[in-house]
């Protein structure tokens, strides 16, 4: 499934962080949460990467 998901901001591919349950977009500097097994691909819900 990860192969078909892209960052809604940058259209770049995402990396899966199993420990934090997030999808990481390095190009946008955002981490999208995964809640109950469902990725939340909204910019307002994303965490900025340090």
Secondary structure, DSSP 8 states (H G I E B T S, - for coil): -GGG-B-TTT--B-EEETTTTEEEETTTTEEEEEETTEE---GGG-EE--
